[in-house]
């Protein structure tokens, strides 16, 4: 745990430009720490590890402190070392129980997967590498998609875990335990939906040729247009549109879950920024769907309807929509120019089909501690327990002294206990 805390602190204090270089160290620390955490949890719950029963004696309630990044900034948290409380800032909250520690640790793991996915995509949009090679672009998108799906699986697991937690956790306020949003089943489910929405949009981006063409057209240093015009392969416009609709549905569910989770009696409010992000992602996904429907209409020669779809996409984004005077669109083809009526976009939006899924959620599987590591963690027999066994009425002195001591005891163990000069 100390190694993980050190890695997290190094990331927190690093300059913004260098934070991404610390993500690998955090992943390594998490992968080393998590199996121990689940082994302790299994021992406390009486569950077997590698098919063997493990007993863990709880001598003191597990208490940890974490900074809830999902909570609104107006919460009152634990007193700070320098005095005062964290009002207006996201301070730490005290959590009780090993389940709460597991939730916060796995939420951290999912967040790191998201951040690494973001770094994978950064190379596609930076000005230094404005037009990457198709192979590099596909590899970056696939890596980012894999990270988002990993995050989705973790949040699906945590949603189920949080729903089964019955012990109050969180900072005490007025005699009641206030629950951070991180420990809410609804919030974890919302994070799972959000990750799935982003992964679905990446599946579209991977095969969408238009962003690369637009990026190339805006690159002042690009001279390829002098040689040949950009080639646009035929896109599966209707399929991409339905994938975008599915992404919008996931983002909409996330927004609803975040909003409803903030209304609980003893629940901290979810930060408005993540609610706004979910809402904006939903709008963006639906606008992308309208764009692909418009592309499909244009490829079919229906320029007027394509313009209507583009107006619908602006409506989805909340952009004011103007109309031309005659309500007509220009269609050019084979030496002549025709005009087509532009239909209203409202019926088009109302008749949008349902979304189509491309990914499926895979629940996170808790790792088990290696058997040799678990064996090395065995504690020696408690001397008090051994004496109780020797003084049992059902045992005789012969049994106690046979074979040089108690069965299963350390060598040279005597009925009266360890010799003063013996050390194990």
Buried (B, 14 or more C-beta within 10 A) or exposed (E): EEEBEEBBEBBEEEEEEEBBEBBEBBBEBBEEBBBBBBBBBBBBEEEEBEEEEBEBEEEEEBEBEBBBBBBBBEBBBBEEEEEEEBEEEBBBBBBBBBBBBBBBBBBBBBBBBBBBBBBBBEBBEEEEBBBBEEEEBEBBBBBBBBBBBBBBBBBBBBBEBBEEBEEEBBBEEEEEBBBBBBBBBBBBBBBBBBBBBBBBBBBBBBBBBEEBBEBBEEBEEBEEEEEEEBEEEEBBBBBBBBBBBBBBBBBBBBBBBBBBBBEBEEBBBBBEEBBEBBBBBBBBBBBBBBBBBBBBBBEEEBBBBBBBBBBBBBBBEEEEEEEEEEEBBEBEEEEEEEEBEBBEBEEBBEEBEEBBBBBEBEBBEBEBBEEEEBEEEEEEBEEEEBBEBBEEEEEEEEEBEEEEBBEEBEEEBBBEEBEEEEEE
